[in-house]
Amino acid sequence: MSDSIKHECGIALIRLLKPLSYYQEKYGTPYYGINKLYLLMEKQHNRGQDGAGIATIKFDVKPGNRYISRYRAMGSSAVADIFEYVQKKFASVQKAYPEQSKDTQWLKDNVSFTGEVLLGHLRYGTHGKNSIESCHPFLRQNNWMSRNLVVAGNFNMTNVDELLQQLYELGQHPKEKADTVTVLEKIGHFLDDENQDLFDKFKQEGYSNIEISSLIAQNLDVPKILTRSAKTWDGGYTIAGIFGHGDAFVMRDPAGIRPAFYYKDDEVLVVASERPVIQTAFNISIDKVQEIKPGHALIAKKDGTVTEEMFIEPVEQKSCSFERIYFSRGSDADIYKERKQLGRLLCPQVLSAIDNNIKNTVFSFIPNTAEVSYYGLMDGINTYVRDFQKDALLNRADKIEDGELEDILSIHPRFEKLNVKDAKLRTFITQDADRTDMVQHVYDTTYGIVKDHEDTIVAIDDSIVRGTTLKQSILTILDRLNPKKIVIVSSAPQIRYPDCYGIDMSRMGEFVAFEAAVSLLRKRGLAHIIDEVYQKCLVSITADIDDIDNYVKEIYEPFTDEEISNEIARIITPHHLKAEVKVIFQTLDNLHIACPDHKGDWYFSGNYPTPGGNKVVNKAFMNWVEGKNVRAYFSS
């Protein structure tokens, strides 16, 4: 992707189903769990490079001994920093106590991060808000083991204000206005309730307090806790949690917006945000990995029982299509096929844009994530050329001349790597003009391939958000090759609306498609629509959330997709450019053909899967009109 956008976040959970001694005997290491957690997190490094954290819980620890360990770090090397910290602990133990370092019970009694349940998290900071306190996992601590709670997740809630109000009404006073705090405290509240109900029950039955602690741990109704906690949540989420005594869960929102996959055998239960990382870390085939169903929670009790149970009624599945287009690793078998199909489906539009002139067109891509859709485009163009040649040779009444035959057989698409992404330049330069000049050199190009003023360049990108990098860098560099025309092709549709479920795209002014629509409104004397939409959004603030529509759709309604695409091309074309520029976007219909099981497309269509989404988009539009450069919802 030429424009960098951030995603929140990635999770990894491991529940060891055998005693630690089992892994020492079979795999020759007591650190089997922590080593696998490192692999899962490192393989998901694409999901978060601003911070990371891990937490582990030990079973059956004697009173007075620590059983929860947590460590968090910030920065792009956070995962490496965390596991270097942990490995140094292990190395010092091995050096000081070489014999005991192979005794799993001794290690469990004396060394942190040697537990049976392990949880990892990777995150991106949002809107500059990035501190160690914002890094997951979060802890809610208590002297009662079964009241301790560890939480990490990939989520955003759209209704934080309402959730905070509910916590106030319960008598709580959260220290921060953020969805992570509300989620932690909401689950924690009902965990406390369940503990208290069980305590009262067993107390009436005559059990001692010590006996009751054990009975509570055995009898906690995890689905009930999650059902009560999530009743009023509005958002996209995959949330993992561990209770202090050892019960663990991973819950997924009712529309299946955020991804969650798992694998289980008799040794281990593992959950991650992406499927191929589980396959790689545990060397298993794709059919062994399952997806947690929307509205369900995967629950691992302390006794090793694992179930998948519904905690909230599922709704129409709207899994995030951006996961398929861009965020998730392309090494997933299905995602790889879908991205190729996205490129293949663009062929008719591309051929029309170049007037079917294969001979004078150079096809390329914008590194690095557009490469797979580029392969699909290659397949489609090659198929077109073969069909053209076959038709020219087989379906003609007259004899073909040698020269014409040679021309037909010589048609060969030119697929080249024109764009090269250099190492990221440091932004130590403070002057705007100088910084803009440096940004132009983020990408470089391959010289000597394009014929001066004769060839068209077709370059595929996986999506276009702001268009800034295209305008400031890519188009300028491609223009140095002296092409006749530059066609920028997006394998995603036009991004028109903010996301509020986990992608850091929350402000209307960020979208070049929105800028184009507003520009067209003003040019055609339709600027009054902007104020009319604003007034509708203003009224919607006090309306019941279920009665709110996405009024921002009206900004786009007067125009065809092609009109907006042409205006985008005008906006992103630098004044000094010599070549003609055209921009092509994927259609929504073709997106759904390529990704049939991931129909969450609200950032393209404006059709939000939860009522809170409509509230957020209207608020984002109001912020834009009022000149407020802030997000339309709260998150951490």
Steps between C-alpha positions, in 0.01 A plus 500: 500500500636841407316675786587358839203425724515325831317201634412406854614233598617135525452239772652162583385268776646164599353260752730209582283195558774282653726553803819696428701183556334348192652764271840462666494128432360515145656818362806531722403839639286626787450822300289346227208736561698822507695399189177435309354829621803680360447335161130591493573862583797543269302350211227757568737794513303651211212560742676734739832681512446764767495272802447149631445312822477152647350348813513151646313325779623206706264238638474385861758736647532505880373815677765768528653419162456696181294326233433780248792638298475784252745699292435769240718703267465780246647553157539307178730248671263444793454127435875440487554716809239309700635157420859612548396610850336163565786297351754685714306384805513142377870526408598634841313214668671243278837650586442527874299178546592261217336196660184669620452669159378163368262445791168638378345515847799694634481736204130553556563575867791737441496650150245734348339439158493121550123465511240284332304784340680755286354811334669735255393822331630733229368850450511816298466831679218719372497877447832537680373325811768245569645430842596198704171537691313455172667169421303182563459269687315690773474373856219526752647370821348362818608286796238244403663292228180450301430877496824585317455581135747535211362642173641572155316557177461616145199729530336839494170585662289776347295574814761570766296789645204272568721225639669745735163625618401143581815458707422824686151370575655183640692721742837475326726789409719399204832682485491554124254551215606215273341184365773283652414628846127453451545145370734406783275646768180363348633144493658556841171617649310191393792279597471650849123443494542135406762453771274656760196294396700178522654603832157564648370170364782287635509690831134414556587137429751506786833499320804676648650804328800298382274234352283766340794652310561168326130445435462846345787430261339174394150640456545842341249534217721664236233528225266670748769754592571576135131523407433752773815698417440524124126570512535869409828497307491652152814440301731250339701283733706194568577507870713251690496469876633287783367476853757473776428137584544388137174519302562664161280625218507664158175671394404627154243768414157392368571625144841333486664831410838426656674167422583213737635152422586204721656157509472231764655160557565301817808714582398857433225746419618798295313808376629774269370781283628331185484141378840449329694599812343207685581270207862613499558501876351154549573349156141399430282492190236760423209265574613470863444872566148619573338842527320608815138554401350851530328559833685203650779463751763230510524409867777298663419406857778448748432125496589490128146485363472706179164606354370754250187663637269778385501801732297735278264443209692517169383743232569507127871430461697805384860392536744778413590489129803723563655205681493318167608794284786627712543428870523123543806319373475397138642159590150385598385260226159660453622859528764436233232373260268789583766763438585344165132500412475869592772573245349271237157664527649841419609391151196627304537850649876500441468384140242771435731765651785401268274449196611136495847615393710227659803575284548849642419431864728414790326331793641536850401527867559722800697304763459306706151378586356550149727232356250214528216691331756588232546129433124473454507792256780324312289186475207698365707690243671181385161333457378796294808479274462125448130537419576784258769298322281189482208697360724676245644173378200269507201718420590654167394401149806620311857382512719693742810666362839427654549856618161515669558157654828620643333811644228294669739241643737771625239656729652454842394689814782691667498433871775690680599614847500875452449609860757431770430595861814625670568483873282741694655845516532650846292814554776702666435785255268764643440732203183398314644567156811296573297215649275490192808476280630208707163321490531494120790260542327238713447313172743459214448365151664275243632691199535391138175301467238756399510641147496880508158657434378174347430257785225501761588391854240299692588477871278307742466594868290310752313811617511877493413688817636854492690486172781699660783263411373469145502878463822574685709206386381221271344698215793742490751218481306310234467817297880519477479195273310718248192280456211617287249406769501366858212281618484441877287198583361431848406139578265642766196722438500871587547549876222744586418454868688466829557173677414469867562130564878473506658679204649842565296685234269719703491848343308601186773735384739204463321362196580629154166356378321728748715795393407425139126481574507831691696660216239385248215628718657845508582503130145408400318738731392226740687621808168539684500120538794531740298720737189284463695189595656687792157597633378140479812381683447767764144382565616137515716567809196484727317226307473140611801316363284246318325780309816665364585468129828570324419844362849545354398274211316803361836670432575239235152440355507766222804340334596179328800300617682598182441872558650472847792293367572768236495773765735293717737478204491879468565551873797264524667616178786745573490819293839430345404154369526454124319167466123459504380329821201269536385322816301176502335344805366153569121474497307391808343214305839366401629539857222271618572253221866483602433490876162328531531417870620845611227745410583770752537797264380801702809713420404461130120478509408681822295197610614461859442165674404656835282801589801671656667518161236740367543716805877508449489592130255785566718628783809476279326715238401755763859515622614570144247779450594653836872474427568258784791270421395232746363149478127443535531231768718414796760225506837422652 
